[in-house]
Amino acid sequence: MTIDLKMPKQAALSEFDIKMLLAAKLYEDRKLALGYCAELAGLSKRAFVEMLGKYGVSLFSQTADELKSDIDNASKLFR
């Protein structure tokens, strides 16, 4: 899909920033997998992961409570 978008000059966003913002949001909302988002941004997976923090997106989609619950459940398996 191709999107034609006219941005006001006041936004002062580069084409890369727009692509990265879109890709980061799609990753955060679990709409696309990491590889597709990296491709959309024009980056390798590693570079995309490194840039996520700059755009306010965590690589980890779980909350701290969800992660703790997973750890607790996993530790029960090894008792």
Secondary structure, 3 states (H helix, E strand, C coil): CCCCCCCCHHHCCCHHHHHHHHHHHHHHCCCCCHHHHHHHHCCCHHHHHHHHHHHCCCCCCCCHHHHHHHHHHHHHHCC
